[in-house]
Amino acid sequence: MQRSGDVEYLSGELQTRKEPVGFTLPEWVAKRVRQRRSRYWWAQAYVELESLFGARFDYLDLDPEMSRRNILNSLDNEHVRDLHGAVRRHDTIVVDGNGDMIFKEDPRRSLLADLAVVELADYFDKEVYYVNSIFADCPITGRNEELAAQCLKTLEKCDAVAFRDPRSLELFREMSGREDARCIPDSLFHWYDALKDSRSHLPENGDAIVPFPRERDAYFGTLDFSGDYICVTGGSRAAFSRQRAYEGYSELVERLKELDPPVYLVPTGVGDHFLYDVAEETGTAIVPTEVPILMGGAILANARLFVTGRYHPSIMAAAGGTPCVFLGADSHKTRSLQRMLGYDRPHIFSAIPPPDEHDNILARGLELLGGGRAVRRRIQAEAEVRAEEATNLATLVNGTGDAS
């Protein structure tokens, strides 16, 4: 995004760190009592009594207005006070919704934090923009109607709303969301220029990309970027069941080895950690998670084929034209991304493909590999257009104040 004056970024702790509020005892006392509630009846009784009068283990609530009230009433808490001050001292607040607005039965805390920031910004009469977001039902638990209603209500308070994919915008409008909402491709498409011609950035000897702290014999002598290769990641839905994912991916990787190029596993975060076990079980080379992000992007962008249930890695792969076989995720994101990249027949395989899908996955892989440079040029051309469209995010946030 183009800058307009100073930019302050809120800490990621906003989305991960719980802060209890409403306890009447001094925090240093209340904390010690809370920690003992499973061991002593009197500690449990204290917590239950405080809860009756409004004490909570977290200031964030499903109702953003309650979250805002908790913030305003808890300024003696340093973490809450820092959030309050950051929103209050800026004129423009930009919330990056990312992949959090999925209407799961158990909402992501990061989503509740984002909604609280919007609510607080509206309370202080700030310009507030909710951008770069998904808007999706959960394919596992269905739609959490109460959560969806709170999201719709909160988004009405924004000066502008932009979703990162077309299906999100369609669903938003189907649910009677505001008519002026827009679809602007994910901001990661901005990396197109950095990755489109990145082949020369890859060392022929893969040992050169092995990062700290993975300098061990198991990682040396296994990666060769001088020729063709296939990449495989996990996915957000596969990460729900590590043991099942390990077993299913082990079988899938063995089948993928029937294709001509060598297979490299590319874990993209904590949720893909099971791929280290798959690598050991199947004797497959693995690109460690700790590689620099642009190096990881270049590896994906120059693969011959990418089998994945991940959204952002697929965007990086598309910058180089890498065709993907898409697996299921925790939302519609891998299907909607195919629309954005011009795939003729968007298709999603299971998040953890069972053996009866393996033949079709290999057939799809062979089809994409057989398309050669024509397929790569088409995907890369679509990625370039999406990168140009993504610049509209800067013009959408056209306030004269600062961004937080």
N, C-alpha and C positions, 0 to 999 in steps of 0.2 A: 504494500500500500504506500502511496506517496504521502510524505509527512506534511503536516501543517502545524508548524511550531513544535514544541517539545512533546515527546511521547513518553508516557509512563506505563509500564506493564505490571499488572497485578501478579503476585506470586502464585505459582501453582498450588501452594498450600491452601489457597482459598477453596480449591476443589477437593482436597484430600483430608484436611485436618479438622477434626471435630472439636468444637469448643462448647463445654457445658455452660448453660445460662440459667439464671433465676434462683440459684441456691443462696439462702440467706446467710449462712455461715461464711466467714472469709475463705477464699478459694483454697488457701494452703491447708485449711482444716477440712473443708468439704471434699477435697480431692482424696485425702487420706481415708475419710469415711467411705466414700464411694468405692474405693479400691478394696475395702474389707467387707462389702455387702454380701458376698457369697460365703463368707466365713462366720459372720456374726449376725445374729438376729437383730440386734439393735442398730447395726449399720444399714441393714435392709429396710428396717422400719423407718429410719431417718430418710432414706432415699424415697420411699413410697410416700411419706408425709410431705416432703418437699414437692414431689411430683403433683400431688393434689392441689398445690397452690401455684403451679405453673412452671416449676423447675424442669429443665430438659437437658438431656445429655448432648444435644447438638442444637445450635441456634438456627440451623436450616430446617425448614418444614416443607411439606408438600404444598402448602398454601404460601405463595410468595409474599403475600401481605403479612402473614404471621412471621415469616423470616425477617421482613423489614422491621416489624415491631420489636422482634427479639434483638436485632442489631441496635436499634435506637435505645433500647432499655439496658444494653449491656456494654456501654462504653468504658466501663472499668476494666474490661477484658482487653488486653493489648492487641491481640490478633483481630478482634472485632473492631476495635477502634482504628486500626490501620486501614481496614477495608472501608470503613465509614469515611475516614479522612480522604482516601484516594478518590472516592466517588464525588465527594463534596467539593474538592478543590479544582476539579476539571469541568470544562464547559461541555465537552463531547465525550460520550462513553460508547466504545465499540466492543460488543460482545461477540467473540468468535464461537459460534455454536458447535462447529465441528460435527462429530458423529454422535452427539450426546442426546439429541431430542428424539429418543425412541421410547414409545409408550409401553415400557415394560411394567410388569406387575411390581417389581422392586426397582424404583427409579434410580438411575445413576446419581450419586451425590453431586457430581460435576454439573449435571443439569439443574439440580436444585440451587446450586451456587450461582449459576448463570441467571436463573429466573430471579433470584434475590437481588442480584446486581441491577437488573433491569428495573425491578420494583423500586429499589432505593434511588436509582437515577431519576425515575419518574417523580418520586416524592420530592426530590430537590429541584425539579423542573429543569433537568438537563436534557440536552439532545442525546438520544440513545439509539443505537443502531444494532440490530441483531442480524449477523451476516454469516455466510460460509457454513450454513447449517444443514443438517439432514432434518427431515420431518417424516417419521415412519412409525408404523405399527410393528410390534414385536412378532416375528414369525413363530415363536415358541409359545408365549403366554397370551397372544392376542393383544387387543387394545385395552390399556388401562384408561377407562373412560374419564375418571376423575383427573388423572394426570394430563390427559389430552385437553380437557376443558381448562385447566389451569394454564397450560401453555398457550392456548388460543387467546385467553383473556389477557395474559401478560404481553403477548406479541402485539395486541391492539394498542399498547401504550408506547410502542417504539415509533420513532420518526420514520424509519424505513426498515424493511425486512427483506433479506435475500437468502434464498436456499441454493445449495450447491449442486443440485441435480434436478432434472425435469420431473421425475416421479414425486419428489418431495413437494414441489410446487403444485402438482396436480392433486395430491392428497390433501394439501392445505386448502385448496379451493373447494374440493369435494366436501370438506368439513366446515364450509362457510367462513373460511379465513378471509382476511382483508383483501380487497381486489387489487391493491397496488403492490402486493408482494411480487418479487422478481426471482428469476433463476439466473444466477451468475456462477459460472463454473468454479470449482474449488480453487482456492488461491495457490495450491501447489502446482497448478498448471503454469504458474509464472516461472517455474524452473525449466521450462522447455528449452530455452536458449542455452542453459548450462549443460543440458544432457543430450541435445539433439545430435551432436557430433562428438560424443564422448569416447568413442572407441580408442582413440589414441591415448586416453588417460589410463587405460587398463594395462598393467604390466603383463608381459607374456608369462613371467614366472609368478604364479599366484602367491608364493611365499611373501612377496613384497607387501601384500595387503593384510597379513596376519597381525592383529593388533594386540596390544597389552590388554589383558593378562593371559592371552591365549598362545603365547610362544612355547608350544609344546610339540613333541614329535607327532602327535595325532593330527595336527593341523598343517604341518609342513609337507611339501611334496605331493599334495593332493589336488591342487587347483591349477588349471592351465587355461589362460584366457587368450592363447594364441589362435585357437580355433573355435568351433561351435560348441555350445553347451545349452542345457535346459535348466531353468531355475524352478524351485518349488518352495512355496511358503505355506504356513498354516492359515488360520482365519479366525475371526472373532467368535464364530460359533463353535468351531472345533476346539477352541481354548476352554470351553465349558467343561469338557471331560478329557482330562489329560491322558488317562489310561486308554480310553477308547480311541483317542486321536493317535496315540503311539501305535496301537495295534493296526488301525486302519491305514495310516500313512505308511507303515512299514510294508504292508502288502501292496499299496499303490505304487510306492517308489520302486519296488522290485519289478512291477509291470512296466513302469515308465522306462526302465533300463532296456526294454526291448526296442525302443526307438534308437536311432543312430547316435545322436550327440550324447555325451556324458551328462549325468544328472548332478546338479549341485543344490543342496538344501540351503535356504536363505531365511533363517529366523529373523523376524523383524521387531521382536520385543518379548516381554515376559510371557505373553500368551502363546508364543511359538516355541517355548523352551523345550517342549517335548521332542522337537526335531533333533536335538542333540542325542536323545536316546535312539531315535530312528536312524541317525547317522551311524551310531555304534552297532546297532542291530543289523543294518544292511550293508555296512562297509561303504557308505556314500560320503563323498566330500561335502564339507559344510563351510559356508561363509559366516564367520563369527558375527554375532550381533553388534559387537563393539566397533566394527569398521566405520570410518568417517561416513557421514550421511551421503555426501556427493559420490564417494567411491561406491557405496552400496547402490545408489541410483544408477551409476554408470554400468555396474554389473548387470542390473536388471534391464537397462535400456539397450544392451547389446547382446542379450540372450537370443537364441533362436526361437525359444518358446518359454512361456511362463505359466505354470499351473498354480493357481492362487485363490484364496478366499479373502484377500486383503484389498482394501480400496486405494489407499495412498501409494503403496508400492506399485500398483497397477498403473497409476498415473505416471509415475516415474518411468516405468517400462514403456509406456506409450510414447514418451518423448523421443525414444529411439526407434519406434515402430514395432516393438516386440509384441507379437500376438499372444493372447492369453486364453487359456482354458479356465473358466471361472467356476469356483466352488461356492457353496452357500455361505451366508454370513448371518449376522444378527439383525439384519434389516434387508431392504430392497437394494442396497448400494451396489452390489456387484452386477445386478441385472440392469439397473439404471445407467451405470457407467458404460455398459456395452452400447446403449443407445447414444450416449454422448460421443463415443468413439467410432460410430458408424458400422458396427457389426451387423452383417446381413441377417443372421438368425440368432438373436440373443438366447443363450441357454445357460442354465445353472445346474451343475451337478451337486450332489449332496455335500454338505460341509465335511463329513468324513465318509468318502465314497465307499460303499460296500463292494464286494467283489463283482456283483452282477452289473455294476456300472463301469468297470475297468475297461472292457472292450470298447465301449462307446467313448470313453475318455481318450483312449489311444487312437481311435478312429478320428476324433475331433483334432487331436494333436497332429496326426499325419496330414489331415486336410489343411491345417494352418501352415505346417511346415512345407507342404507341397505348393502353397501359394507363393512362396518365395518373396522376391523383392516387391512384387505388386501388392501383396497383402501388407508388407511393412510400410510401403509408401502411403497406402490409404490410411492406415492407422496413424502414422506420424502426421499426415496432413490434417486429420481431424484434431489431433492433439495441438497442433499449431493454431488452428482456429479457436479452440477452447482457451488457449493461452491468451489470444488477443481479446476474447470476450471477458476473460478474468480481470482485465485492466479496468473494466467498468465498475469494479468495487471501489476504486479510488474516487471515481466521480460520484458514486452514490453517497459516500460519506463526504459531503461537501460543506460541512459546517466550518466555521472559522476558529473553533476552539481546539483544545488539545484532545488527544485520544488516550484512553486508558484501557 
